[in-house]
């Protein structure tokens, strides 16, 4: 069994207008999107989003929330013409979401690819910042998840699953994993509580903002397990698990583990291979307690009365995953699965010996090491505002200012993905998902593509009386292997549409 599946990452970036704390963040975020679009010759009016198949109020528990009951932030299926929204040639979406610029990566099929196209998003945002720097006061962006004053914004993961998997099984087995996963994948944060009122440091940026175990909302009453049932694929075959509690990562290893270990746990749930119950008593409170425990020695109480540390519970999942992979793959797992299992065990070993041993792989540890250096040098308490400034600077997207980028440049963080691959991913889509068709059509026929979404591309071709919508409900179709020759050989969009129609008729 493999970690490979269709997956992706959505990242909202923190935004600041220097010298103008009262600036409208929606306007500033729109400037980010339009500045980047202009740098790449993208006209937003010609590459907007297709909302036809959006269904944000459909709940995986078997019902739809009434629109009158929904918070306005949940109505993501309504186009706001005042907000910038473009599709990029790498298959990603760049738009304004809840007063933040958001980069939603294209669909990929491996954790390593997820890291690559997520890091490409950082370069997209850096380019926008550089462009806007020429128009004072400019903006600056931060790949983080809270402003430290009570607001939180998301880094969401998406995993395509088999629709046949009972949702109750997902809740049962994934909740305890999510409670402790932050020990490997948390990004660290100065301040305790949603508004950082209590001095201190914690493992994860998002944990204090969660209030319920299961729910549909994403911006209020945040749930550990989100129930949005919007597959962006064949609905009776696929389920898209929308994960909202993760942090934005700068460390490649932590980012890889966030995606890879979750995919493996989902594979075990799909195969009904997790029979023993690891349910946690008081999941929401425990999520926050784990985040506040830098010693990693606190005990997590399971529903059956057992007590174990977060690391011990992670080892339980690791060992079950190792047996699961061995039973189905023998001694020859695919390279992606072998890589995830290697780093999973390595990071747990390092954290168990001494958390600081994981400072090359895990964000919260790497950041803590930097902060402790400042604390020791200047005798700073955790309430000192200078430490909050360092925390913010850690996530600065600018290469010469972001502390995480400086650690990479001085070989103090483990790097898994070559920078040249990241640079290519800014322009080029993954070749093995439908993102290839979406991105390539935008690059080859920019004047003919008027809109796109995860499961469609819409063309406006001269001589055609109506818009032509190409549905893409199968995420593993529309790949370079599947339609590459057909797309490359088409001299124009009209020829491509004719060829696609002929192929569909022959099939």
Order of alpha helices (4+ residues) and beta strands (2+ residues): beta-alpha-beta-beta-beta-beta-beta-beta-alpha-beta-beta-alpha-beta-beta-beta-beta-beta-alpha-alpha-beta-beta-alpha-alpha-alpha-alpha-alpha-alpha-alpha-beta-beta-beta-alpha-alpha
